Amino acid sequence: MISLRKVQAKDLEQLLFIENEGFSIEEAATKEAMVGRIQLIADTFIVAEKEGEILGYINGPIINQPYITDDLFEVIKENPKRGGYQSILGLAVSKQARNQGIAKILIEKMEELVEENEREGITLTCKQELVSFYEKFGFVSHGMSESKHGGVSWYNLVKLKEGMN
């Protein structure tokens, strides 16, 4: 049985391992960035686990605009209680837990938080090969992002609250 919960400080090492499985060194969140996210946005940093082992996670701060900017990978603030857009800076599933629907469960949990906290929707950036993956969940591609995070080309994907179930 997979359970979802808010992140805890003790999760750091497992999270960093999964982060580095899913992203290149240039793209992956640093230890410092991950600690900052755990401390500042635990309310929008959700962990999927089974029998105490973390299988995956999703995280991101609330932002005022529909697109992610590169500065968010370095500096974030605590989330406002209501409004804004739920960004996704990180969604990663451990290699041994992939293809089990964990990413879907995590995205659905973020959608619940968007509804509960009266957000405008969810925004993320992804590489071209993942655009169709996110479109399956109702995200709409808004084309190339201005982001140059990790030296990679990214696409803006947005799912407005009206498009959520």
DORONU-728738 format. One record per residue (C-alpha): residue in one letter; x, y, z. Coordinates in steps of 0.25 Angstrom, whole numbers, plus 2048, in hexadecimal, padded with zeros to 3 digits. Each point is the difference from the previous one (the first is absolute). Example, Ala and Ser with C-alpha at 12.3 -4.5 7.8 and 13.67 -1.06 7.14 Angstrom:
2
A8317EE81F
S80680E7FE
//
This chain:
165
M800800800
I80680D7FC
S7FE80C809
L80180F7FE
R80580A80B
K80780D801
V80F8007FF
Q8097FF80D
A80E804803
K8047F1802
D7FC7FE7F1
L80C8087FA
E80A7F57FD
Q7F57F77F9
L7FB80C7F8
L80E8047FB
F8027F27FC
I7F38007F8
E80380E7FA
N80D7FC7FB
E7FA7F37FA
G7F68097F8
F80880C7FC
S80E8037FB
I80A806809
E7FD80E7F9
E7F17FF802
A7FF7F980E
A7FD80880C
T80C802809
K8007FC80E
E7FE80E805
A7F48027F6
M7FA7F4805
V80280480F
G7F980D7FD
R7F47FA7F9
I7FF7F680C
Q80080C80A
L7F880A7F8
I7F67F97F8
A7FD7F3807
D7F18027FE
T8027FE7F1
F80B7F6800
I7FA7F2800
V8067F3802
A7FB7F37FB
E8057F4809
K7FE7F1802
E8047F980D
G80980C804
E8078017F2
I7FE80C7F8
L7FC7FD7F2
G7FF80E7FA
Y7FC80E803
I7FB80D7FA
N80380E805
G7FF80F7FC
P7FD80D806
I7F48097FD
I80380A7F6
N7F880D7FB
Q8027FD7F1
P7FC7F47F7
Y80F7FD7FC
I80C7FB808
T80C809800
D80E7FB802
D80280880D
L7F67F7807
F80B7F57FF
E808808809
V7F7809809
I7F27FD805
K7F780580A
E7F57FB809
N7F37FD7F9
P7F5809802
K7F37FA806
R7F78037F3
G8028037F2
G80B8007F6
Y8057F47F7
Q8057F3806
S80E7FE7F9
I8067F37FF
L80F801801
G8027F1802
L7F97F47FD
A8087F3801
V7FE7F1803
S80B7F7804
K8047F67F4
Q7FB7F4807
A7F2806802
R7FE8057F2
N7F47FC7F7
Q7F77FE80C
G7F880D7FF
I80780780C
A80280D7F7
K7F18007FE
I7FD7FE80E
L80980C804
I7FA8097F5
E7F27FD805
K80480480E
M80680D7FB
E7F28027F9
E7F97FE80D
L80980A807
V7FD80A7F4
E7F17FE803
E80180180F
N80980D800
E7F98077F4
R80B8007F7
E7FF8047F1
G8067F37FB
I80D7F87FF
T80D8047F8
L80C7F97FD
T80B7FF7F6
C8057F37F9
K8097FB7F5
Q7FA7FE7F2
E7FF7F1802
L7F780180C
V7F680A7FA
S7F77F47FC
F8017FA80E
Y7FA80C806
E7F68037F6
K7FA7F2804
F7FD80780D
G7F980C7FA
F80C8097FF
V8008097F4
S80E8047FA
H80280F7FF
G80C7FE7F7
M80F803803
S80480580E
E80980B802
S8077F780A
K80E7FC7FE
H8017F880D
G80B7F57FF
G8048057F2
V7F37F97FA
S7F58047F8
W7F3800807
Y7F18017FD
N7F5807808
L7F47F7804
V7F4805807
K7F47FA806
L7F580A804
K7F77FD80B
E7F47FF7F7
G8077F47F9
M8017F880D
N7F67F6804
//
